[in-house]
Amino acid sequence: MNICSIILVLLLSFFSSSSYIAEGKATYYADRMHGQRTASGDKYDKKQLTAAHATLPFNTLVQVTNVKNGKSVVVKINDRKPRHRQVIIDLSRAAAEEIDLIRDGITTVKVKEVEEEKQQEAPLAVSEAGKSQN
């Protein structure tokens, strides 16, 4: 690799946006997982807006949009899922309800990392989310 290539790679990596954006299939956790430990050490709570992803760092907030109906929800990554599966994200039950995923069980979604200045301190429970909008 010559010096021009190295400089170009460094410049592109410095100026490129590191936001994660992907499109693929989403599912949601079974209710029997409620109370079990996640890979981050948190207990899975089906009422919290959380998700499992194969590679994103824990506590990353992402907006998940159901391509079929346009509904979206912001979730916190607190668990891992296998990389070999065709599904890109597994949502908590509360998050799945927000985007109408429960009936279908699996759907196509767009996943976009939320910029730091737009992130909330912690994901809200569904009951808390309704209160904050009033």
Buried (B, 14 or more C-beta within 10 A) or exposed (E): EEEEEEEEEEEEEEEEEEEBEBEEEBBBBEEEBBEEEBEBEBEBBBBBBBBBBBEBEBEBBBBBBBBEEEBBBBBBBBBBBEEEEEBBBBBBBBBBBBBEBEEBEEBBBBBBBBEEEEBEEEBBBBEBBEEEEE
